[in-house]
């Protein structure tokens, strides 16, 4: 289903997937505070070596995120149903650091409340995510949303794929079902319909971290804390700023694909001239 690879020579397909993996892993972990540069991330993933002076945790995060990307690709290509078990496997991958703490479960729903502080209209506010007791019910609703989106996908339809990405991303972050790793997971799993549509993933630039958080926060604060039985995405018109942000962020991965396609066309033209 990774149709954006169609028509590319084997080496170019591999190179493009490596570029996307490195960029996706670097930006998503950097948004959460990882200190490895894009070059260092690529080195760690290719050479399986560590960078002097960098935290072991940072290395584990990028390796775990790259492993999660592989799981996403396998799920898409094998047309595997995306269920709670697959989500738990992804959480285990991105939470690569070994943590033995009953209050920080890996591959299971959170058991303590979590919240964030943001500035809205020049005022600091605390936003609470879904309560632990409500998570099973809320995530059941989230998976219903996912299945509805999955069943209606049209190959190559960019606008539909973008809308799907936004709806899954925003609702997942609003629920925040895990103690940690929710942002990285949202940026992974919201791309499943993008990939199933045959398009390259939306990759949020780390340089636009503030704009990304501001756009998400604006919607979350307008919608309020989510509770069991609530609509996952009330006031859909308020999603427009985040949708526009994601559409612009998508340009980088689309540009990578176009660059590789240009190389493919140049090869073909060279071959034709040589005949």
C-alpha atoms as an extended CHARMM CRD file, in Angstrom:
* protein
*
       275  EXT
         1         1  UNK       CA              0.0000000000        0.0000000000        0.0000000000  PROA      1               0.0000000000
         2         2  UNK       CA              3.0190000000        2.3160000000        0.1030000000  PROA      2               0.0000000000
         3         3  UNK       CA              2.1490000000        3.5710000000       -3.3570000000  PROA      3               0.0000000000
         4         4  UNK       CA              4.4500000000        6.5840000000       -3.1060000000  PROA      4               0.0000000000
         5         5  UNK       CA              7.2520000000        4.0500000000       -3.7160000000  PROA      5               0.0000000000
         6         6  UNK       CA              5.7440000000        2.8040000000       -6.9760000000  PROA      6               0.0000000000
         7         7  UNK       CA              7.9280000000        3.0980000000      -10.0600000000  PROA      7               0.0000000000
         8         8  UNK       CA             11.1660000000        3.5710000000       -8.1210000000  PROA      8               0.0000000000
         9         9  UNK       CA             14.2120000000        1.3590000000       -8.5040000000  PROA      9               0.0000000000
        10        10  UNK       CA             14.9690000000       -0.8430000000       -5.5030000000  PROA      10              0.0000000000
        11        11  UNK       CA             17.8740000000        1.2640000000       -4.2860000000  PROA      11              0.0000000000
        12        12  UNK       CA             15.8630000000        4.4830000000       -4.5520000000  PROA      12              0.0000000000
        13        13  UNK       CA             12.9400000000        2.9550000000       -2.6450000000  PROA      13              0.0000000000
        14        14  UNK       CA             15.3140000000        1.9350000000        0.1250000000  PROA      14              0.0000000000
        15        15  UNK       CA             17.0010000000        5.3420000000        0.1950000000  PROA      15              0.0000000000
        16        16  UNK       CA             13.6630000000        7.1710000000        0.3710000000  PROA      16              0.0000000000
        17        17  UNK       CA             12.4220000000        5.0070000000        3.2360000000  PROA      17              0.0000000000
        18        18  UNK       CA             15.6770000000        5.6550000000        5.1150000000  PROA      18              0.0000000000
        19        19  UNK       CA             15.3430000000        9.4190000000        4.5850000000  PROA      19              0.0000000000
        20        20  UNK       CA             11.7540000000        9.4090000000        5.8120000000  PROA      20              0.0000000000
        21        21  UNK       CA             12.6060000000        7.1970000000        8.8050000000  PROA      21              0.0000000000
        22        22  UNK       CA             15.5180000000        9.4070000000        9.8570000000  PROA      22              0.0000000000
        23        23  UNK       CA             13.5740000000       12.6530000000        9.5040000000  PROA      23              0.0000000000
        24        24  UNK       CA             10.3960000000       11.3050000000       11.1280000000  PROA      24              0.0000000000
        25        25  UNK       CA             12.3420000000        9.8430000000       14.0510000000  PROA      25              0.0000000000
        26        26  UNK       CA             14.5160000000       12.9030000000       14.5470000000  PROA      26              0.0000000000
        27        27  UNK       CA             11.7270000000       15.4690000000       14.4730000000  PROA      27              0.0000000000
        28        28  UNK       CA              9.2450000000       13.5130000000       16.5900000000  PROA      28              0.0000000000
        29        29  UNK       CA             11.7630000000       12.7440000000       19.3300000000  PROA      29              0.0000000000
        30        30  UNK       CA             13.2720000000       16.2560000000       19.1730000000  PROA      30              0.0000000000
        31        31  UNK       CA              9.8230000000       17.7680000000       19.7630000000  PROA      31              0.0000000000
        32        32  UNK       CA              9.8370000000       15.8440000000       23.0590000000  PROA      32              0.0000000000
        33        33  UNK       CA             13.3130000000       17.0690000000       24.0210000000  PROA      33              0.0000000000
        34        34  UNK       CA             15.6940000000       14.5630000000       22.4310000000  PROA      34              0.0000000000
        35        35  UNK       CA             19.0780000000       16.2370000000       21.8210000000  PROA      35              0.0000000000
        36        36  UNK       CA             20.3480000000       14.1640000000       18.8680000000  PROA      36              0.0000000000
        37        37  UNK       CA             20.6580000000       16.0930000000       15.6040000000  PROA      37              0.0000000000
        38        38  UNK       CA             19.3530000000       14.7120000000       12.3100000000  PROA      38              0.0000000000
        39        39  UNK       CA             22.8970000000       13.6780000000       11.3830000000  PROA      39              0.0000000000
        40        40  UNK       CA             23.4170000000       11.9760000000       14.7470000000  PROA      40              0.0000000000
        41        41  UNK       CA             20.0450000000       10.2500000000       14.5260000000  PROA      41              0.0000000000
        42        42  UNK       CA             20.9050000000        8.8820000000       11.0770000000  PROA      42              0.0000000000
        43        43  UNK       CA             24.3190000000        7.7070000000       12.3450000000  PROA      43              0.0000000000
        44        44  UNK       CA             22.8160000000        5.9000000000       15.3470000000  PROA      44              0.0000000000
        45        45  UNK       CA             20.1830000000        4.1660000000       13.2200000000  PROA      45              0.0000000000
        46        46  UNK       CA             22.5720000000        3.1790000000       10.4270000000  PROA      46              0.0000000000
        47        47  UNK       CA             25.6970000000        2.2810000000       12.4060000000  PROA      47              0.0000000000
        48        48  UNK       CA             24.0760000000        1.1700000000       15.6780000000  PROA      48              0.0000000000
        49        49  UNK       CA             26.7340000000        3.1100000000       17.5650000000  PROA      49              0.0000000000
        50        50  UNK       CA             26.4330000000        5.7610000000       20.2620000000  PROA      50              0.0000000000
        51        51  UNK       CA             27.3810000000        9.4370000000       20.1180000000  PROA      51              0.0000000000
        52        52  UNK       CA             29.9310000000       10.5800000000       22.7030000000  PROA      52              0.0000000000
        53        53  UNK       CA             28.4840000000       13.0070000000       25.2220000000  PROA      53              0.0000000000
        54        54  UNK       CA             24.8470000000       12.1960000000       24.4200000000  PROA      54              0.0000000000
        55        55  UNK       CA             22.4520000000       10.5560000000       26.8610000000  PROA      55              0.0000000000
        56        56  UNK       CA             21.7940000000        6.8390000000       26.5170000000  PROA      56              0.0000000000
        57        57  UNK       CA             18.0940000000        7.6900000000       26.8110000000  PROA      57              0.0000000000
        58        58  UNK       CA             18.2960000000        9.7740000000       23.6220000000  PROA      58              0.0000000000
        59        59  UNK       CA             19.8140000000        6.8420000000       21.7270000000  PROA      59              0.0000000000
        60        60  UNK       CA             17.1590000000        4.4620000000       23.0430000000  PROA      60              0.0000000000
        61        61  UNK       CA             14.3880000000        6.8630000000       22.0160000000  PROA      61              0.0000000000
        62        62  UNK       CA             15.4640000000        7.1170000000       18.3800000000  PROA      62              0.0000000000
        63        63  UNK       CA             16.0350000000        3.3640000000       18.0530000000  PROA      63              0.0000000000
        64        64  UNK       CA             12.6260000000        2.7130000000       19.6170000000  PROA      64              0.0000000000
        65        65  UNK       CA             10.9000000000        5.2350000000       17.3610000000  PROA      65              0.0000000000
        66        66  UNK       CA             12.5020000000        3.7340000000       14.2500000000  PROA      66              0.0000000000
        67        67  UNK       CA             11.3220000000        0.3030000000       15.3980000000  PROA      67              0.0000000000
        68        68  UNK       CA              7.8050000000        1.7090000000       15.7760000000  PROA      68              0.0000000000
        69        69  UNK       CA              7.9390000000        3.0490000000       12.1920000000  PROA      69              0.0000000000
        70        70  UNK       CA              8.7980000000       -0.4650000000       11.0010000000  PROA      70              0.0000000000
        71        71  UNK       CA              5.7780000000       -1.7840000000       12.9220000000  PROA      71              0.0000000000
        72        72  UNK       CA              3.5610000000        0.8310000000       11.2620000000  PROA      72              0.0000000000
        73        73  UNK       CA              4.8420000000       -0.0910000000        7.7820000000  PROA      73              0.0000000000
        74        74  UNK       CA              4.3140000000       -3.8080000000        8.5100000000  PROA      74              0.0000000000
        75        75  UNK       CA              0.7810000000       -3.1250000000        9.6900000000  PROA      75              0.0000000000
        76        76  UNK       CA             -0.0330000000       -1.1550000000        6.5370000000  PROA      76              0.0000000000
        77        77  UNK       CA              1.6120000000       -3.5000000000        4.0480000000  PROA      77              0.0000000000
        78        78  UNK       CA              0.1760000000       -6.6560000000        5.6370000000  PROA      78              0.0000000000
        79        79  UNK       CA             -3.2570000000       -5.0190000000        5.9900000000  PROA      79              0.0000000000
        80        80  UNK       CA             -3.2670000000       -5.9640000000        9.6690000000  PROA      80              0.0000000000
        81        81  UNK       CA             -6.1750000000       -4.7010000000       11.7510000000  PROA      81              0.0000000000
        82        82  UNK       CA             -5.0920000000       -1.9090000000       14.0760000000  PROA      82              0.0000000000
        83        83  UNK       CA             -6.2830000000       -2.8450000000       17.5520000000  PROA      83              0.0000000000
        84        84  UNK       CA             -5.3960000000       -2.2360000000       21.1750000000  PROA      84              0.0000000000
        85        85  UNK       CA             -2.6880000000       -4.9110000000       21.0010000000  PROA      85              0.0000000000
        86        86  UNK       CA             -0.9240000000       -3.1910000000       18.1020000000  PROA      86              0.0000000000
        87        87  UNK       CA             -1.1370000000        0.1410000000       19.9250000000  PROA      87              0.0000000000
        88        88  UNK       CA              0.3830000000       -1.4030000000       23.0560000000  PROA      88              0.0000000000
        89        89  UNK       CA              3.2270000000       -2.8380000000       20.9410000000  PROA      89              0.0000000000
        90        90  UNK       CA              3.9160000000        0.6290000000       19.5230000000  PROA      90              0.0000000000
        91        91  UNK       CA              3.9290000000        2.1390000000       23.0150000000  PROA      91              0.0000000000
        92        92  UNK       CA              6.4050000000       -0.5020000000       24.1500000000  PROA      92              0.0000000000
        93        93  UNK       CA              8.6280000000        0.3860000000       21.1900000000  PROA      93              0.0000000000
        94        94  UNK       CA              8.6830000000        4.1640000000       21.7430000000  PROA      94              0.0000000000
        95        95  UNK       CA              9.1270000000        3.7600000000       25.5040000000  PROA      95              0.0000000000
        96        96  UNK       CA             12.4670000000        2.0850000000       24.9080000000  PROA      96              0.0000000000
        97        97  UNK       CA             13.9930000000        3.0980000000       28.2380000000  PROA      97              0.0000000000
        98        98  UNK       CA             13.6040000000        0.3160000000       30.7940000000  PROA      98              0.0000000000
        99        99  UNK       CA             11.3150000000        1.6150000000       33.5310000000  PROA      99              0.0000000000
       100       100  UNK       CA             10.2080000000       -0.4730000000       36.4830000000  PROA      100             0.0000000000
       101       101  UNK       CA              7.4710000000        1.6510000000       38.0040000000  PROA      101             0.0000000000
       102       102  UNK       CA              3.8940000000        0.6030000000       38.6680000000  PROA      102             0.0000000000
       103       103  UNK       CA              2.8120000000        4.2050000000       38.1170000000  PROA      103             0.0000000000
       104       104  UNK       CA              4.4470000000        4.3470000000       34.6880000000  PROA      104             0.0000000000
       105       105  UNK       CA              3.1190000000        1.2630000000       32.9010000000  PROA      105             0.0000000000
       106       106  UNK       CA              4.4960000000        0.4630000000       29.4400000000  PROA      106             0.0000000000
       107       107  UNK       CA              2.1500000000       -1.1520000000       26.9450000000  PROA      107             0.0000000000
       108       108  UNK       CA             -0.8320000000       -0.4770000000       29.2210000000  PROA      108             0.0000000000
       109       109  UNK       CA             -3.1620000000        2.4470000000       29.9100000000  PROA      109             0.0000000000
       110       110  UNK       CA             -2.0680000000        5.0810000000       32.4110000000  PROA      110             0.0000000000
       111       111  UNK       CA             -3.1890000000        4.7170000000       36.0150000000  PROA      111             0.0000000000
       112       112  UNK       CA             -2.5230000000        8.2690000000       37.1820000000  PROA      112             0.0000000000
       113       113  UNK       CA             -3.9390000000       11.5970000000       35.9020000000  PROA      113             0.0000000000
       114       114  UNK       CA             -1.7960000000       13.7310000000       33.6140000000  PROA      114             0.0000000000
       115       115  UNK       CA             -2.0560000000       17.3340000000       32.5020000000  PROA      115             0.0000000000
       116       116  UNK       CA             -0.1410000000       20.0990000000       30.7710000000  PROA      116             0.0000000000
       117       117  UNK       CA              0.3750000000       23.8330000000       31.2190000000  PROA      117             0.0000000000
       118       118  UNK       CA             -0.0960000000       26.1150000000       28.2320000000  PROA      118             0.0000000000
       119       119  UNK       CA             -0.5320000000       29.8020000000       27.5240000000  PROA      119             0.0000000000
       120       120  UNK       CA             -3.8800000000       30.6850000000       25.9530000000  PROA      120             0.0000000000
       121       121  UNK       CA             -4.7720000000       34.3260000000       25.2510000000  PROA      121             0.0000000000
       122       122  UNK       CA             -1.6650000000       35.3700000000       27.2020000000  PROA      122             0.0000000000
       123       123  UNK       CA             -2.8550000000       33.5010000000       30.2960000000  PROA      123             0.0000000000
       124       124  UNK       CA             -1.3280000000       30.3610000000       31.8080000000  PROA      124             0.0000000000
       125       125  UNK       CA             -3.8280000000       27.5420000000       32.1340000000  PROA      125             0.0000000000
       126       126  UNK       CA             -3.7390000000       23.8980000000       33.1820000000  PROA      126             0.0000000000
       127       127  UNK       CA             -5.3500000000       21.4250000000       30.8160000000  PROA      127             0.0000000000
       128       128  UNK       CA             -6.2630000000       17.9710000000       32.1320000000  PROA      128             0.0000000000
       129       129  UNK       CA             -6.3740000000       14.9950000000       29.7900000000  PROA      129             0.0000000000
       130       130  UNK       CA             -8.7820000000       12.0750000000       30.0430000000  PROA      130             0.0000000000
       131       131  UNK       CA             -9.0380000000       10.5930000000       33.5490000000  PROA      131             0.0000000000
       132       132  UNK       CA             -7.5210000000        7.1010000000       33.9960000000  PROA      132             0.0000000000
       133       133  UNK       CA            -10.9060000000        5.5910000000       34.8630000000  PROA      133             0.0000000000
       134       134  UNK       CA            -12.3060000000        6.8550000000       31.5350000000  PROA      134             0.0000000000
       135       135  UNK       CA             -9.4680000000        5.6810000000       29.2900000000  PROA      135             0.0000000000
       136       136  UNK       CA            -10.8190000000        2.2160000000       28.3120000000  PROA      136             0.0000000000
       137       137  UNK       CA            -14.1590000000        3.7170000000       27.2310000000  PROA      137             0.0000000000
       138       138  UNK       CA            -12.5600000000        6.7000000000       25.4770000000  PROA      138             0.0000000000
       139       139  UNK       CA            -10.1040000000        4.5170000000       23.5770000000  PROA      139             0.0000000000
       140       140  UNK       CA            -12.9220000000        2.2180000000       22.5170000000  PROA      140             0.0000000000
       141       141  UNK       CA            -14.5230000000        5.3100000000       20.9740000000  PROA      141             0.0000000000
       142       142  UNK       CA            -11.1890000000        6.2850000000       19.4190000000  PROA      142             0.0000000000
       143       143  UNK       CA            -10.8440000000        2.8810000000       17.7530000000  PROA      143             0.0000000000
       144       144  UNK       CA            -14.4080000000        3.2280000000       16.4430000000  PROA      144             0.0000000000
       145       145  UNK       CA            -13.3490000000        6.5430000000       14.8960000000  PROA      145             0.0000000000
       146       146  UNK       CA            -10.2860000000        4.8790000000       13.4010000000  PROA      146             0.0000000000
       147       147  UNK       CA            -12.2910000000        2.0020000000       11.8970000000  PROA      147             0.0000000000
       148       148  UNK       CA            -14.7910000000        4.3930000000       10.3530000000  PROA      148             0.0000000000
       149       149  UNK       CA            -11.9780000000        6.3650000000        8.7660000000  PROA      149             0.0000000000
       150       150  UNK       CA            -10.1850000000        3.2180000000        7.6210000000  PROA      150             0.0000000000
       151       151  UNK       CA            -13.2700000000        1.8290000000        5.8730000000  PROA      151             0.0000000000
       152       152  UNK       CA            -13.8460000000        5.0170000000        3.8730000000  PROA      152             0.0000000000
       153       153  UNK       CA            -10.2900000000        5.6730000000        2.6120000000  PROA      153             0.0000000000
       154       154  UNK       CA             -9.8310000000        6.4700000000       -1.0610000000  PROA      154             0.0000000000
       155       155  UNK       CA             -6.3400000000        5.8340000000       -2.5000000000  PROA      155             0.0000000000
       156       156  UNK       CA             -4.4950000000        9.0300000000       -3.3740000000  PROA      156             0.0000000000
       157       157  UNK       CA             -7.1010000000       11.3850000000       -1.8880000000  PROA      157             0.0000000000
       158       158  UNK       CA             -4.8720000000       13.9120000000       -0.1160000000  PROA      158             0.0000000000
       159       159  UNK       CA             -7.6300000000       15.9710000000        1.4780000000  PROA      159             0.0000000000
       160       160  UNK       CA             -9.3750000000       12.9310000000        2.9170000000  PROA      160             0.0000000000
       161       161  UNK       CA             -6.0690000000       11.5510000000        4.2140000000  PROA      161             0.0000000000
       162       162  UNK       CA             -5.1670000000       14.9020000000        5.7960000000  PROA      162             0.0000000000
       163       163  UNK       CA             -8.5650000000       15.1400000000        7.4910000000  PROA      163             0.0000000000
       164       164  UNK       CA             -8.1150000000       11.6050000000        8.8270000000  PROA      164             0.0000000000
       165       165  UNK       CA             -4.6540000000       12.4750000000       10.1600000000  PROA      165             0.0000000000
       166       166  UNK       CA             -5.9460000000       15.5550000000       11.9780000000  PROA      166             0.0000000000
       167       167  UNK       CA             -8.9590000000       13.8140000000       13.5150000000  PROA      167             0.0000000000
       168       168  UNK       CA             -6.9670000000       10.8340000000       14.7920000000  PROA      168             0.0000000000
       169       169  UNK       CA             -4.0530000000       12.9810000000       15.9970000000  PROA      169             0.0000000000
       170       170  UNK       CA             -6.0980000000       15.5660000000       17.8900000000  PROA      170             0.0000000000
       171       171  UNK       CA             -8.4850000000       13.0920000000       19.5170000000  PROA      171             0.0000000000
       172       172  UNK       CA             -5.6650000000       10.7940000000       20.6400000000  PROA      172             0.0000000000
       173       173  UNK       CA             -3.6990000000       13.6340000000       22.2310000000  PROA      173             0.0000000000
       174       174  UNK       CA             -6.8760000000       14.9240000000       23.8770000000  PROA      174             0.0000000000
       175       175  UNK       CA             -7.4090000000       11.5140000000       25.5100000000  PROA      175             0.0000000000
       176       176  UNK       CA             -3.7040000000       11.0010000000       26.3860000000  PROA      176             0.0000000000
       177       177  UNK       CA             -4.1530000000        7.3230000000       27.2930000000  PROA      177             0.0000000000
       178       178  UNK       CA             -0.5580000000        6.6370000000       28.3960000000  PROA      178             0.0000000000
       179       179  UNK       CA              1.6210000000        8.0880000000       31.1390000000  PROA      179             0.0000000000
       180       180  UNK       CA              4.1930000000        9.1200000000       28.4960000000  PROA      180             0.0000000000
       181       181  UNK       CA              4.8250000000        8.8170000000       24.7630000000  PROA      181             0.0000000000
       182       182  UNK       CA              1.4130000000       10.1350000000       23.6880000000  PROA      182             0.0000000000
       183       183  UNK       CA              2.7810000000       12.7770000000       21.3080000000  PROA      183             0.0000000000
       184       184  UNK       CA              5.1540000000       10.3940000000       19.5380000000  PROA      184             0.0000000000
       185       185  UNK       CA              2.3790000000        7.8090000000       19.2480000000  PROA      185             0.0000000000
       186       186  UNK       CA             -0.1130000000       10.3480000000       17.9030000000  PROA      186             0.0000000000
       187       187  UNK       CA              2.3620000000       11.3840000000       15.1960000000  PROA      187             0.0000000000
       188       188  UNK       CA              2.8370000000        7.7110000000       14.3090000000  PROA      188             0.0000000000
       189       189  UNK       CA             -0.6670000000        6.2610000000       14.3350000000  PROA      189             0.0000000000
       190       190  UNK       CA             -2.3670000000        9.2660000000       12.7320000000  PROA      190             0.0000000000
       191       191  UNK       CA             -0.1960000000        8.5060000000        9.7010000000  PROA      191             0.0000000000
       192       192  UNK       CA             -1.6880000000        5.0340000000        9.1870000000  PROA      192             0.0000000000
       193       193  UNK       CA             -4.5020000000        6.3350000000        6.9370000000  PROA      193             0.0000000000
       194       194  UNK       CA             -1.9850000000        8.5900000000        5.1550000000  PROA      194             0.0000000000
       195       195  UNK       CA              0.1790000000        5.5660000000        4.3050000000  PROA      195             0.0000000000
       196       196  UNK       CA             -2.8270000000        3.4300000000        3.4370000000  PROA      196             0.0000000000
       197       197  UNK       CA             -3.8340000000        6.1240000000        0.9700000000  PROA      197             0.0000000000
       198       198  UNK       CA             -0.4910000000        5.6040000000       -0.7440000000  PROA      198             0.0000000000
       199       199  UNK       CA              1.0190000000        8.8850000000        0.4510000000  PROA      199             0.0000000000
       200       200  UNK       CA              4.1880000000        9.6790000000        2.4480000000  PROA      200             0.0000000000
       201       201  UNK       CA              3.7960000000       10.4670000000        6.1540000000  PROA      201             0.0000000000
       202       202  UNK       CA              3.0690000000       13.8790000000        7.6150000000  PROA      202             0.0000000000
       203       203  UNK       CA              6.2160000000       14.8410000000        9.5420000000  PROA      203             0.0000000000
       204       204  UNK       CA              5.9620000000       17.7350000000       12.0060000000  PROA      204             0.0000000000
       205       205  UNK       CA              9.0900000000       19.9530000000       11.7850000000  PROA      205             0.0000000000
       206       206  UNK       CA             10.8820000000       20.3320000000       15.1060000000  PROA      206             0.0000000000
       207       207  UNK       CA             11.5500000000       23.9610000000       14.2040000000  PROA      207             0.0000000000
       208       208  UNK       CA              7.7950000000       24.5560000000       14.3860000000  PROA      208             0.0000000000
       209       209  UNK       CA              7.3370000000       22.8930000000       17.7630000000  PROA      209             0.0000000000
       210       210  UNK       CA              5.7470000000       26.0130000000       19.2820000000  PROA      210             0.0000000000
       211       211  UNK       CA              3.2760000000       26.4750000000       16.4140000000  PROA      211             0.0000000000
       212       212  UNK       CA              2.4080000000       22.7740000000       16.6330000000  PROA      212             0.0000000000
       213       213  UNK       CA              1.7600000000       22.8960000000       20.3900000000  PROA      213             0.0000000000
       214       214  UNK       CA             -0.1150000000       26.1930000000       20.1210000000  PROA      214             0.0000000000
       215       215  UNK       CA             -2.4340000000       24.8250000000       17.4170000000  PROA      215             0.0000000000
       216       216  UNK       CA             -3.1490000000       21.6660000000       19.4130000000  PROA      216             0.0000000000
       217       217  UNK       CA             -3.6250000000       23.5750000000       22.6630000000  PROA      217             0.0000000000
       218       218  UNK       CA             -6.0340000000       26.0690000000       21.1220000000  PROA      218             0.0000000000
       219       219  UNK       CA             -8.3450000000       23.2520000000       20.0810000000  PROA      219             0.0000000000
       220       220  UNK       CA             -8.0200000000       21.3070000000       23.3300000000  PROA      220             0.0000000000
       221       221  UNK       CA             -8.8450000000       24.2920000000       25.4750000000  PROA      221             0.0000000000
       222       222  UNK       CA            -11.8250000000       25.1860000000       23.3080000000  PROA      222             0.0000000000
       223       223  UNK       CA            -13.1100000000       21.5960000000       23.6320000000  PROA      223             0.0000000000
       224       224  UNK       CA            -12.3770000000       21.1560000000       27.3490000000  PROA      224             0.0000000000
       225       225  UNK       CA            -11.3650000000       18.0330000000       29.2670000000  PROA      225             0.0000000000
       226       226  UNK       CA            -12.7810000000       14.8900000000       27.7070000000  PROA      226             0.0000000000
       227       227  UNK       CA            -14.8590000000       12.4370000000       29.7560000000  PROA      227             0.0000000000
       228       228  UNK       CA            -16.3160000000        9.0110000000       29.0150000000  PROA      228             0.0000000000
       229       229  UNK       CA            -19.2820000000        9.3750000000       26.6670000000  PROA      229             0.0000000000
       230       230  UNK       CA            -18.1840000000       12.7770000000       25.3130000000  PROA      230             0.0000000000
       231       231  UNK       CA            -17.7340000000       13.4960000000       21.6200000000  PROA      231             0.0000000000
       232       232  UNK       CA            -14.0820000000       13.0060000000       20.7050000000  PROA      232             0.0000000000
       233       233  UNK       CA            -14.0670000000       16.0310000000       18.4080000000  PROA      233             0.0000000000
       234       234  UNK       CA            -16.6150000000       18.6600000000       19.3710000000  PROA      234             0.0000000000
       235       235  UNK       CA            -16.6500000000       21.9340000000       17.4270000000  PROA      235             0.0000000000
       236       236  UNK       CA            -14.9530000000       20.5400000000       14.2780000000  PROA      236             0.0000000000
       237       237  UNK       CA            -14.6110000000       24.0410000000       12.7860000000  PROA      237             0.0000000000
       238       238  UNK       CA            -12.0180000000       24.7630000000       15.4690000000  PROA      238             0.0000000000
       239       239  UNK       CA             -9.7660000000       22.1080000000       13.8980000000  PROA      239             0.0000000000
       240       240  UNK       CA             -9.0140000000       24.3380000000       10.9040000000  PROA      240             0.0000000000
       241       241  UNK       CA             -5.8350000000       26.0040000000       12.2670000000  PROA      241             0.0000000000
       242       242  UNK       CA             -4.3060000000       22.6190000000       13.1260000000  PROA      242             0.0000000000
       243       243  UNK       CA             -5.3660000000       21.2310000000        9.7470000000  PROA      243             0.0000000000
       244       244  UNK       CA             -3.6550000000       24.1070000000        7.9450000000  PROA      244             0.0000000000
       245       245  UNK       CA             -0.5270000000       23.6270000000       10.0480000000  PROA      245             0.0000000000
       246       246  UNK       CA             -0.3640000000       19.9030000000        9.2140000000  PROA      246             0.0000000000
       247       247  UNK       CA             -0.9790000000       20.5400000000        5.5290000000  PROA      247             0.0000000000
       248       248  UNK       CA              2.0180000000       22.8760000000        5.4270000000  PROA      248             0.0000000000
       249       249  UNK       CA              4.1420000000       20.4690000000        7.4960000000  PROA      249             0.0000000000
       250       250  UNK       CA              3.4230000000       17.7320000000        4.9540000000  PROA      250             0.0000000000
       251       251  UNK       CA              5.3780000000       19.6310000000        2.2940000000  PROA      251             0.0000000000
       252       252  UNK       CA              8.7510000000       18.3290000000        3.5120000000  PROA      252             0.0000000000
       253       253  UNK       CA              8.0510000000       14.6240000000        3.0720000000  PROA      253             0.0000000000
       254       254  UNK       CA              6.2190000000       15.2630000000       -0.1960000000  PROA      254             0.0000000000
       255       255  UNK       CA              9.3050000000       17.1500000000       -1.3870000000  PROA      255             0.0000000000
       256       256  UNK       CA             11.5700000000       14.2140000000       -0.4630000000  PROA      256             0.0000000000
       257       257  UNK       CA              9.4110000000       11.9210000000       -2.5780000000  PROA      257             0.0000000000
       258       258  UNK       CA              9.5180000000       14.3410000000       -5.5120000000  PROA      258             0.0000000000
       259       259  UNK       CA             13.3220000000       14.6210000000       -5.2880000000  PROA      259             0.0000000000
       260       260  UNK       CA             13.6720000000       10.8400000000       -5.5230000000  PROA      260             0.0000000000
       261       261  UNK       CA             11.1920000000       10.7010000000       -8.3980000000  PROA      261             0.0000000000
       262       262  UNK       CA             13.2960000000       13.2780000000      -10.2400000000  PROA      262             0.0000000000
       263       263  UNK       CA             16.3160000000       11.0070000000       -9.8130000000  PROA      263             0.0000000000
       264       264  UNK       CA             14.2660000000        8.1260000000      -11.1950000000  PROA      264             0.0000000000
       265       265  UNK       CA             13.2230000000       10.1750000000      -14.2320000000  PROA      265             0.0000000000
       266       266  UNK       CA             16.8300000000       11.2560000000      -14.8090000000  PROA      266             0.0000000000
       267       267  UNK       CA             17.9200000000        7.6030000000      -14.7780000000  PROA      267             0.0000000000
       268       268  UNK       CA             15.2350000000        6.6730000000      -17.2520000000  PROA      268             0.0000000000
       269       269  UNK       CA             16.1150000000        9.5370000000      -19.5790000000  PROA      269             0.0000000000
       270       270  UNK       CA             19.8100000000        8.6180000000      -19.4140000000  PROA      270             0.0000000000
       271       271  UNK       CA             18.9910000000        5.0060000000      -20.2800000000  PROA      271             0.0000000000
       272       272  UNK       CA             16.8450000000        6.0700000000      -23.2280000000  PROA      272             0.0000000000
       273       273  UNK       CA             19.5770000000        8.3350000000      -24.5870000000  PROA      273             0.0000000000
       274       274  UNK       CA             22.1150000000        5.5200000000      -24.2830000000  PROA      274             0.0000000000
       275       275  UNK       CA             20.0280000000        3.1060000000      -26.3390000000  PROA      275             0.0000000000
